Amino acid sequence: MDNKTLHVEVAYALPDRQRIVALELNEACTVRDAARRAGLQNQFPELDIESADLGVFGKVVTKPEQQLVEDGDRVEIYRPLIADPKEVRKQRAARVKAEKAQAQK
């Protein structure tokens, strides 16, 4: 039985540049395999494909080594967060509260 060819895109973005690579893969290819085969680590030396979180169309894939890609998927390679969003919101709220208290004096 012949393997079906799938058309998949792999995307990675930094704040100042992005790259999307179109690939043709066989149907037995996982999300992590697609990320590896895109070759983006050659253009982004800081990128660690093996430990990067991956997703498909904006949804994180919890087991990228097991989930197979489907025809038309866009695999996304996510960068690690620099700061915890909850902590940033807390700091912003505390700053606003302090500014309001200062303005009332």
N, C-alpha and C positions, 0 to 999 in steps of 0.2 A: 504494500500500500504506500503510495507516495505521500510525503508530507506536504501540507498546504503552506504556501508562502503567505506570510502576514506582513502588512505594511504598518510600521510603528515609528513614532517620533520619540526622541529622547531630548529633554530640555534641561538646561542648567543656566542659572542667571546670577550675576553679581549686581550690585547697585548701579554699576556703570556700563555693563555689557552682558549680553546673553548669547547663547548658542542653541540652536535646535538642529538635531541631526536626524535625517530620515533614513530608516533602515528597512531592509527586507530580511525577515527572519523565518525560521521554520516554526511550526505550531507547537513544538515542544520547548520553546524558549521561555525562561522565567523573567520576571521583572528585573531581577539583579543581573541576569545574563544580558538583557537588552542594554542596561546601563553600562556594563563592561564593554560591550561591543561597539558602543557609540564612540569610544576613543576620546572622550572629553578630557580625561586626565592629561592628555598630551597638550591641550590648549590651556588647561587650568591646573598647574602643577600642585596647587594646594588641595585639590580635590581628592578625597579618599573614598573611592567607589565602594570599597568593602565595608566601611562603617557608616556611610551616609544613609540617612533616612530617604526612602523612596515613596513615590505616590503615583497614582494614575488619575489624570484629570482632577487634581486638587484634593484627592482623598488619599491619606496615608495608607500604605500597604504594610500590614503588620508582619507578614512573612514573605518578603520579596524573593527569598530563595526557593519558595514553593509555589507562589502564585504565577500562573502562566499568563503571558500577554495575549491579548486578543487583537484581531485585525482592526486597525484604526486607533489603537491606544496611543496616548501621549504619556510616556513615562517621565516623571519629574524627579530630579535629584535635588534634595533640599539641603540648604546650608544649616549648620548648627546655629541656634539662637545665641546672640551676643549677651542679651539680658533677659531675665524672666519677665514676661509681660505683666504678670500680677504684681511683681515688685515695682515695676516702672509706674503702674497705675497708682499704687499706694504712695510712692514718692511724689507723684504729680498732685494727688489729692492733698497730701500734707503741705506741699508748697503753696497751693491755692489757699488752703485754710490759713496758713501763716500770713500770706499776703493780705487776705481779708481782715485778719486780726490787726495787722499793722496799719491798714488803711482806716480802721475804726478808731485808732488812738488819736 
